[in-house]
């Protein structure tokens, strides 16, 4: 029995509409988002879940006591950053859920196809011999051939 976790067809119109929506999202966010490399991420001071309450409380206290806040501190920018975090998070959560479902669907579709291919390959190995399909079966068997690390590591003979 063939596995069929998901059947999905995306019409050309669906794909075009989705791509248009993604293009719209990308254009609305163009120049507003960062792309950090790994070293830059490591260098940043991070606001985790526990730190967020501290950040929010500190900004409120600083706003309530403007006489102790030097202009160079950048309180207004930090407040704007928190508002941006609050605006970005629900959008990000929604996109992450969508990306996760797309990833799960891709995995399920690939698994469906792989399961069918494995069942078909088994049939080909058994029934294909009598029909002259052994060369095709042998060609497909390359997928399951394990390469020996010793064979790969053997030096070529010197001339």
N, C-alpha and C positions, 0 to 999 in steps of 0.2 A: 504494500500500500504506500503510495507516494505521499510525502509530507507536503502540506499546503497551509502554512501559517498565515499567509497573506497573498491576496491577489490585488494588484494595483496597476491601474492604467492612467497615465497622465496624457491627456490630449495635447496637441500642439497649442491649442488655445489656453489650456490650463498652464502649461509651461511658460508661455508668453506672458500671461497675466501675473504669474508668480515672479518671473524675472523682472517685470515692470515694477511690481511692488517692492522687490528688493533694491532695484535701482533707485526708486523713490526714497527708500530708507537710507541708502548709502549717500544719496545727494543731500538729504536733510542733515546728515551727520558729518558730511565732508568738512574737514578742517577743524572739527570740534573734538574728535577723539584722538587718543594717542595709541601708538603701537610701540611698546617697550620691548627691548631685547632682555634676555635673562639677566645679564649683569646689572642693567638699569633697575630691573625689578628687585634684585637683591639689595641694592643700595637704598631703596626707598624706606622711609619710616612708614610702617603699615598701621592702619586703623582696623583692628579686628573687632569681633563682637564685643569683647570685654572693654576694649578701648573706646568704642563708639559712645557709650554712656558717659565716660570721662570727657570726651571731646565735646559732646553736646552740653553737658553741665558747665564745663569751663567757659564755653562761648557765651552761655546765658549769663554767667556771673560777670564775665568781662563786659558784656553789653550793659548790664545793670550798674556797672562801676566804671564809666568811661574816663573818670579822672585818673585812673591808674594805667590806662592803656596808651602807650605811645603810638603815634600814627604809623611808625615803621613796622609795627607788629602785623598789620594786615588783617585786622579783625573782620572788616567788611568782606574781604576776599574769602576768608575761611567760612564765613556765614553763607556766602554764595556757593562755595564748594559743597557745603552740607545740603543746601537746597538742590544742587545738581545731583548729588548722590541720591537724594530722595526721589528725584524725577527719573533718574536712570535705572534704579533698582527694579521697579516693576516691569519696565520694558525689557531689561536684561533677563529677568526671571521668565518672562513670557517667551522670549527668544530661546532661552536655554531649554525650556520644556519642548518647544517645537523642534529644536536641533536634536534633542535626545530622542524624540519620537521618530524623527527622520532617520537617525542613526540605527535605532532599533528596527525600523522597517527595512532599511538597507540590509541589515544583518539577517533578518527573517527571510527576505527575498533571496539573498545569496544562499542561505541554508536550504531553502526550498529547491533551488536550482542544483545545489551540490548533492542533495539527497537523491534527486531524480537522476542526476548524472552517475552517481555511485551505483544505484540500482540498475541503470541501463548498462553500465560498464560490466557489472556482474553477469547480466544477461548476455552481453556481447561475448564475454569470455567463455560462457557455457554453450550458447547456441550459435555463436558466430563461426566456430570451427567448421561446422558442417556446411557453412555457406561461403567459405573462402574469405572470411573477415578476420582471420588471425593476424595478418599484417597490421590492420587497423587497431586491433586489440593490443598488439605489442607496442605500437606507437603511443597509444593512450597510457600504457603501463609505465611510461617514463615519468608520469606524475608521482608514482609511488616508489621510484628507484631512489634508494638512499646513497648519497655519495659518501664514500669513505674519507674521513679526514686524513687518513694515512696516504691514500692515493693522491689526494690533493697536495699533500706536503712532500711527496717524493720529488727529489731534485731530478732534473733531466740529465741523462748521461752526458758526460763531457766528450767532445769529439776529438 
